[in-house]
Amino acid sequence: MPRAKFQTLTEQMFYILLCLKNECYGMDILDRVPAMTNGRVNVGSGTLYNLLEQFLEEGFIDETKVEGRRRSYIIMPKGIEMLDKEVERLTAQLADYNSIFRKGEAQ
């Protein structure tokens, strides 16, 4: 059974939305994601623009400026809600891990 769209976020999705807390261009995102993850996460331009289009369609982001081919975006409340849900999911996973592996460390 296929995963429901945007039920969870990939790392690329997560960091793209995170970058859009402040308005920026797509090219800015390509630079910001590796910078904020110390090079651990990279986003290719094809992936970026495909995801930006999907995020626009879902109402997660809004296009704020168009200057020729350059477009800038910002996150919308629905996108912040999606980030919040993902952080809750990841936090729950971390708690589960800690309850299994960290319990026995003190003993």
N, C-alpha and C positions, 0 to 999 in steps of 0.2 A: 504494500500500500504506500503510495507516495506521501511525502511529508507535506503538510499544509503550508502554503506559502506564508513566509514570515512568522511561522509559529515560533521558531528560534532564529537567531541571527548568526551568520558566519562571522569570523573575525573581521573580514573586509567590510561587511555590512555595518557591523558595530562601530568600527573606527570611522567610516565615512559619515555616519550620522553624528558621531561625536565631534568630528571636525566642523560640522555645520551649526554648532552652538552659536558661532559668529559667522556672518555672511562671508562666503568665499567662492572663488571660481573653481571649476573642476581641476585645473592645473595646480592650484594651491593644495588641493586634497592629495594629489599624487606626491607632493613634497611633504605634507604634514603627517600623513599616516606613518611612513618609515621613521620620521623624526620623533614622533611621540611614542613609538614602540621600540626605539633603539635598533631599527632595522629588522625586527622580528617579523613584522607584517608589511607586505608590499601589495599594492593594488595596481594591476595593469590598466592601461587606458581603456581597453575594450570592456573590461569588467566594470570599471568605474562608470562609464557613460551608460552602460546597460542598466546598472543598479540605480543610477540617478533617475533614469527614465521610469523605472518601476516604482521608485520612491515617490516621484511626482504623481504617478497614476493612483497610488494608494493614499495620497495626501500626507505623507510623512514629511515631505519637504515642499518648499515653494521656490519657484524661480523668481529672483528679485530684479535682475538686470540682464539685458541682452545687448551686447556691443559687438556686432558682427557675429563671429563664431564663438566669442567668449560669452559664457553665461554664468551668472552667480546664483547661489542657492543659500537657503537658510532652513533650519529645522523648524517644523511646526509642532503644535501640542501633541498631535497624534504620533509623531516621530519620537518625541520625548517620552511619551507613554510606552512606546515599543522599547526604547532603551531601558527605561525603568523596569519593565517586565523581564528583560534579558538579564539585567543586573540581579534581580531577585532570583532568577533561575540559577545563575552562576553562583550566587551566594549560598543557595540551598545545596548545590553540589559540593561546594567547599566544606560546608558544615557536615554533610554526609561523610566526606573523606576524613575530616578531622575526627568524627565520632568513631570511625573504624580504626584508623591508623594512629591517631594521637593518644587514644585512651591508654594504651599499653605502655607508652613511653615512660611514664612516671614509675611504673612497677618494676 
